[in-house]
Amino acid sequence: MESLSAANTTFALNLFKKLSANDPTKNLVFSPLSISSAMLMVSLGAKDNTEAQMSKVYKDTFYQNEKGGWLGGGP
């Protein structure tokens, strides 16, 4: 099982690739930990279709444990 810090690093690198794809020569500043933390908090209140869509985003980086907490890695 991958640690949460490793999962956040994977998320950060994937997000950086997406954000910098349009113009890789420009400077880019963002906080991947803040983004992932906010998204995970929002996902706790998500229901139905929104919950399913958010789960798809997290499937490769995070997984939800039995108590509803998000952990690094995959099942």
C-alpha positions in Angstrom: 0.0 0.0 0.0 1.3 3.4 -1.0 1.6 6.0 1.8 -0.6 9.1 1.8 2.4 11.3 1.2 3.3 9.3 -1.9 -0.3 9.4 -3.1 -0.3 13.2 -2.7 3.0 13.4 -4.7 1.4 11.4 -7.5 -1.6 13.6 -7.4 0.6 16.7 -7.5 2.7 15.5 -10.4 -0.4 14.5 -12.4 -2.1 17.9 -11.7 1.1 19.8 -12.6 1.2 17.9 -16.0 -2.4 18.9 -16.7 -2.0 22.5 -15.6 1.3 23.1 -17.5 0.3 21.3 -20.7 -0.9 24.4 -22.5 2.3 26.4 -22.0 5.1 24.4 -20.4 7.5 27.4 -20.5 5.5 29.6 -18.1 5.9 29.7 -14.4 3.2 27.9 -12.4 2.4 28.2 -8.7 -0.2 26.0 -6.9 -0.7 24.1 -3.7 -1.5 20.4 -4.5 -2.0 19.6 -0.9 -4.5 22.4 -0.4 -6.3 21.3 -3.6 -6.4 17.6 -2.7 -7.4 18.4 0.9 -10.3 20.6 -0.2 -11.5 18.1 -2.8 -11.4 15.2 -0.3 -13.4 17.3 2.2 -16.0 18.1 -0.4 -16.2 14.5 -1.5 -17.2 13.5 2.1 -20.5 15.4 1.6 -21.0 14.3 -2.0 -23.9 12.0 -2.9 -25.2 10.1 -5.9 -23.7 11.2 -9.3 -21.3 13.7 -7.8 -19.9 11.1 -5.4 -19.5 8.7 -8.3 -17.7 11.3 -10.4 -15.4 12.3 -7.6 -14.6 8.6 -6.9 -13.4 8.2 -10.5 -10.9 11.1 -10.0 -9.5 9.5 -6.9 -9.5 5.9 -8.0 -5.8 5.9 -9.2 -4.4 7.9 -6.3 -6.5 7.5 -3.2 -9.0 5.0 -2.0 -11.7 5.3 0.7 -11.4 3.0 3.7 -14.3 1.5 5.6 -14.7 4.4 8.0 -15.0 7.0 5.2 -11.4 8.2 5.4 -9.2 8.7 2.3 -5.9 6.9 2.2 -3.0 6.8 -0.2 -2.6 3.9 -2.7 -5.2 1.5 -3.9 -7.2 -1.4 -2.6 
